[in-house]
Amino acid sequence: MKITGQGPVSWNQVRAAYEQPAGVKGQGRVDKAPLSADTVQLSAGSQLIRELKARLEEVNDTRAGRVEAIRAALAAGTYNVSLEEVAGAILKEMGR
């Protein structure tokens, strides 16, 4: 039995066929429609998560600044809190 056809296919021919974008043949484009840019549309939940992360970073930055100020005052021996403020914070936390 004799098989006729193209014969063996080289690896370079296969690779070249897969590297071409779909709808493209040779050097010119098959369809003449203008190219459109890719777009991404985020869901409402995704947008909410991004906003919450941004707010959390702002809070953490503010908090880090406060912590550093307290550390510096403690190191300098100038950090003082009144007993009334501590008692008020405890009662507020207890819901009274």
LINJOGI-V425062 format. One record per residue. NEAR is the number of other C-alpha atoms within 10 Angstrom. Layout:
BEGIN
NEAR
NEAR
END
This chain:
BEGIN
3
3
6
6
5
6
7
6
8
8
8
8
9
10
10
9
12
9
8
12
9
10
9
11
12
8
7
9
12
11
10
7
7
6
7
6
5
5
5
5
7
8
8
9
9
11
12
12
11
12
11
12
12
12
12
12
11
12
12
12
12
11
12
12
12
12
12
11
13
15
13
13
13
12
10
9
9
10
12
9
8
7
9
9
10
11
11
12
12
12
11
10
9
8
7
7
END
